Amino acid sequence: DGTKVWAYQAGGNITASPVVAGSNVYFGSGDSYLYALDKKTGDEIWKYKTGNAIQSSPAIDNEIIYFGSNDQRLYALNTTNGTMNWEFQTKDAVKSSPAISNNTVFFGSDDGNIYAVNIDNGSQTWAYDAGSAVESSPAINNTTLYMGTNNGNFYALNTADGSVKWTYNLNDTVKSSAVLDPNDNSLFIGSDNGNMTSLDMRDGTLKWSVNTGKIESTPALMGD
């Protein structure tokens, strides 16, 4: 019925999406902290301070939470108590939200690279230089990673080694993250020029594109 259950005041603005796991809700803030709150009461369980604002939405796997910070790092913390397992240093802000597949964390950085990092120890598996800031978040299907960049290029990369399967130029900044429909071999992606575009997941062939106005959010699929 829309009744407020609780409210928690963080020390900065909240621009990234929260994630819920178990009895807690986790989110980052412009005050540089990642917060863990009790999802029923809003009570603070723990908070972890990074070196700058957090605009990356977390991902959780096996009780480890992964997220980026504008302090140029990707972090892996224990969800129970907020202790750090490892951190990975890039050369610019990490606003991209990570995705996890096959014991690997994938994410982009404003330094222009798409990274693949070992989930256990934070060692780099590979990095692909996209030539422009990468603030969108990866979408993964089987062995292919799909991701856009601020120079308008959209990539399909091999998750094993970062090699390029195909690229498509959307002609403007891509902060939206792709939604995949493997049953139809289709992906859907928005860009700052206002186009919602559908590409063939297999080879990047254009299926259709419709102009709606600037798009930075991620689309959703429903039905057929």
C-alpha positions in Angstrom: 0.0 0.0 0.0 3.0 2.3 -0.2 3.4 2.8 3.5 7.0 3.7 4.5 8.6 0.9 6.5 11.9 2.6 7.3 14.3 5.2 5.9 18.1 5.4 6.3 20.0 8.6 5.7 23.4 8.0 4.0 26.0 10.7 3.9 25.8 11.4 0.2 23.6 10.9 -2.9 22.6 7.4 -4.0 22.7 7.0 -7.8 23.4 3.3 -8.1 20.9 0.5 -7.7 20.8 -1.5 -4.4 21.0 -5.3 -4.3 19.3 -7.6 -1.8 20.9 -10.8 -0.6 19.8 -12.8 2.4 18.5 -10.5 5.2 20.5 -7.5 4.0 20.3 -4.7 1.4 23.5 -3.3 0.0 24.2 0.0 -1.8 26.9 2.6 -2.4 26.7 6.3 -1.8 28.4 9.5 -2.9 29.9 9.7 0.6 32.3 6.9 -0.5 30.7 4.2 1.7 29.2 0.9 0.8 26.4 0.2 3.2 24.9 -3.1 4.4 21.5 -2.6 6.1 18.9 -5.0 7.6 16.3 -5.1 4.9 13.4 -5.3 7.4 14.4 -2.7 9.9 16.9 -0.4 8.0 19.4 -0.9 10.8 23.1 -0.5 9.8 24.9 -3.8 9.8 28.2 -2.5 8.5 29.7 0.1 6.2 33.0 0.2 4.2 34.8 3.4 3.2 36.4 3.6 -0.2 38.4 6.6 -1.5 35.7 8.3 -3.5 32.0 8.3 -4.5 30.4 5.0 -5.4 28.2 5.0 -8.6 28.6 1.3 -9.4 25.8 -1.1 -8.4 27.0 -4.2 -6.5 27.0 -7.8 -7.6 27.0 -10.7 -5.1 28.3 -14.2 -5.5 28.9 -16.8 -2.8 28.7 -14.2 0.1 31.2 -11.9 -1.6 30.0 -8.4 -2.8 31.8 -6.8 -5.8 31.5 -3.1 -6.7 33.5 -0.3 -8.2 34.4 3.1 -6.8 35.4 6.4 -8.3 38.7 5.9 -6.5 39.7 3.7 -9.5 39.2 0.4 -7.8 37.0 -2.7 -7.9 36.4 -4.1 -4.4 35.5 -7.6 -3.2 34.1 -7.6 0.4 32.7 -10.3 2.7 28.9 -9.7 2.9 28.7 -10.8 6.5 31.1 -8.2 8.1 32.4 -6.0 5.3 36.0 -7.1 5.5 37.9 -6.8 2.2 39.0 -9.9 0.3 40.8 -8.0 -2.4 40.9 -4.9 -4.5 41.8 -4.3 -8.1 43.4 -1.1 -9.2 42.5 0.5 -12.6 43.6 3.9 -13.9 40.3 5.9 -13.5 36.9 5.8 -11.9 34.9 2.5 -12.0 31.3 3.5 -12.5 30.4 0.3 -14.4 28.6 -2.4 -12.4 30.3 -5.7 -12.4 28.9 -9.0 -13.8 30.1 -12.4 -12.7 30.5 -15.5 -14.9 32.7 -18.6 -14.9 34.8 -17.6 -11.8 35.5 -14.2 -13.3 34.3 -10.6 -12.6 33.8 -8.4 -15.7 33.5 -4.6 -15.6 34.5 -1.4 -17.3 36.5 1.6 -16.2 36.7 5.3 -17.2 40.3 4.4 -18.2 38.9 2.9 -21.4 39.4 -0.7 -20.5 37.0 -3.6 -20.2 38.5 -5.9 -17.5 38.2 -9.6 -16.6 39.4 -10.3 -13.1 39.8 -13.6 -11.2 37.0 -13.9 -8.7 39.1 -15.6 -6.0 42.2 -13.3 -5.8 41.5 -10.2 -8.0 44.3 -11.0 -10.4 43.8 -9.7 -14.0 42.8 -12.3 -16.5 42.6 -9.9 -19.5 41.9 -6.3 -20.4 40.5 -4.9 -23.6 41.3 -1.3 -24.6 38.0 0.1 -25.9 39.6 3.6 -26.4 36.9 5.5 -24.4 35.4 5.4 -20.9 33.3 2.4 -20.2 30.4 3.2 -17.8 27.8 0.7 -19.0 27.6 -2.7 -17.4 28.3 -6.1 -19.0 25.7 -8.5 -20.2 26.9 -12.1 -20.7 25.5 -15.1 -22.6 27.5 -18.3 -22.6 31.0 -17.2 -23.8 30.2 -13.8 -25.1 30.3 -10.4 -23.2 28.3 -7.5 -24.6 29.1 -4.0 -23.6 28.9 -0.4 -24.8 31.3 2.5 -24.4 31.2 6.3 -24.2 32.5 6.7 -27.8 29.4 4.9 -29.1 31.0 1.5 -29.9 29.2 -1.6 -28.8 31.3 -4.8 -28.4 30.9 -8.5 -28.3 34.0 -10.0 -26.7 35.1 -13.5 -26.0 34.9 -14.0 -22.2 37.9 -16.3 -22.2 40.5 -13.9 -23.6 38.8 -10.6 -24.5 39.1 -11.1 -28.2 36.6 -9.2 -30.4 33.8 -11.2 -32.0 32.1 -8.2 -33.5 31.5 -4.4 -33.0 28.7 -2.0 -33.9 28.8 1.8 -33.7 25.8 3.4 -32.1 27.0 6.9 -32.9 26.7 8.3 -29.4 27.6 7.5 -25.7 26.3 4.2 -24.4 25.6 4.2 -20.7 22.7 1.9 -21.0 23.4 -1.8 -20.5 22.1 -4.4 -23.0 19.3 -6.8 -22.4 19.6 -10.2 -24.1 17.0 -12.5 -25.6 19.0 -15.6 -26.6 15.8 -17.4 -27.8 15.5 -14.8 -30.6 19.3 -14.1 -30.8 18.5 -10.5 -30.1 19.9 -7.8 -27.8 18.5 -4.4 -27.0 20.6 -1.4 -26.2 19.9 2.4 -25.7 22.2 5.3 -26.4 22.5 9.0 -25.7 21.3 9.9 -29.2 17.9 8.6 -28.2 17.9 5.4 -30.2 16.7 2.0 -28.8 18.5 -0.5 -31.0 18.1 -4.2 -31.5 21.1 -6.2 -32.8 21.7 -9.8 -33.7 23.6 -11.3 -30.8 25.5 -13.6 -33.2 27.1 -11.1 -35.5 25.9 -7.6 -34.6 23.6 -7.2 -37.6 21.1 -4.4 -37.1 17.6 -5.6 -36.7 15.8 -2.3 -35.9 16.3 1.1 -34.3 13.7 3.5 -32.9 14.4 7.1 -31.7 12.7 7.8 -28.3 14.9 10.4 -26.6 18.2 10.1 -24.6 18.5 6.7 -23.0 20.7 5.9 -20.1 18.6 3.2 -18.3 18.6 -0.5 -19.1 15.6 -1.8 -21.0 13.4 -4.7 -19.8 11.7 -7.5 -21.8 8.2 -8.9 -21.3 6.4 -11.6 -23.2 7.3 -12.4 -26.8 
